[in-house]
Amino acid sequence: MTDTQKKLEEFDWEFMQPDNYPWMGTDVTGNEIKKFLITKIQEAIAEERSKLLLELLQVFNDYDVPLTMTAEQVRDILEEYLTKKD
């Protein structure tokens, strides 16, 4: 199970708990639900970006990538990393 699938399951469980969201079962506007969902999505995206950044930094460290490399050189290293066979 991927991290994204785990997050979705946690969200589904959390969302269904009326104690967590007192507005459940009341007259809620679409905008309130929309704001809630946008917040949850933004939190998930921020977490995934953070994980990706850490993974990229580890790749750069593993390949001894200096910070002065060009974008093309970095791209080549990332392509090599992503296509290598384990």
C-alpha positions in Angstrom: 0.0 0.0 0.0 1.4 3.4 -1.0 1.7 6.4 1.3 -1.1 8.1 -0.8 -3.4 5.1 -0.3 -2.7 5.2 3.5 -3.5 8.9 3.6 -6.7 8.4 1.8 -7.8 5.6 4.2 -6.8 7.8 7.2 -8.8 10.7 5.7 -11.8 8.5 5.0 -11.8 7.3 8.6 -11.1 10.7 10.1 -13.8 12.3 7.9 -16.4 9.9 9.0 -15.9 10.6 12.7 -18.6 13.1 13.7 -16.7 14.2 16.8 -13.9 15.4 14.6 -16.2 17.5 12.5 -19.1 18.9 14.4 -20.7 20.3 11.2 -21.4 16.7 10.1 -25.1 16.2 10.0 -25.9 19.9 10.0 -26.7 22.3 7.3 -23.3 22.9 5.8 -22.7 25.0 2.7 -20.8 23.6 -0.2 -18.2 26.3 0.4 -17.4 25.1 3.9 -16.9 21.5 2.6 -14.9 22.8 -0.3 -12.6 24.8 2.0 -12.1 21.7 4.2 -11.2 19.5 1.3 -8.9 22.1 -0.2 -7.1 22.3 3.2 -6.7 18.6 3.4 -5.4 18.3 -0.2 -2.9 21.1 0.4 -1.6 19.4 3.5 -1.2 16.1 1.6 0.6 17.9 -1.3 2.9 19.7 1.1 3.8 16.4 2.8 4.5 14.7 -0.5 6.6 17.6 -1.8 8.7 17.4 1.4 9.3 13.7 0.9 10.2 14.2 -2.7 12.7 17.0 -1.8 14.3 14.8 0.8 14.6 12.0 -1.7 16.1 14.3 -4.3 18.6 15.6 -1.8 19.6 12.0 -1.0 20.1 11.3 -4.7 22.3 14.4 -5.1 24.3 13.3 -2.1 24.6 9.7 -3.4 25.9 11.0 -6.7 28.1 13.8 -5.2 26.2 16.5 -7.1 27.7 19.9 -6.5 25.2 22.7 -6.2 26.8 24.5 -9.2 25.7 22.0 -11.8 23.5 23.1 -14.7 19.9 22.0 -14.9 20.8 19.7 -17.8 23.4 17.9 -15.7 21.0 17.5 -12.8 18.3 16.2 -15.3 20.8 13.6 -16.6 21.6 12.4 -13.1 18.0 12.2 -12.2 17.2 10.2 -15.4 20.1 7.9 -14.6 18.8 7.4 -11.1 15.2 6.8 -12.1 16.1 4.3 -14.9 18.7 2.3 -13.0 17.9 -1.3 -12.2 17.9 -2.3 -8.6 
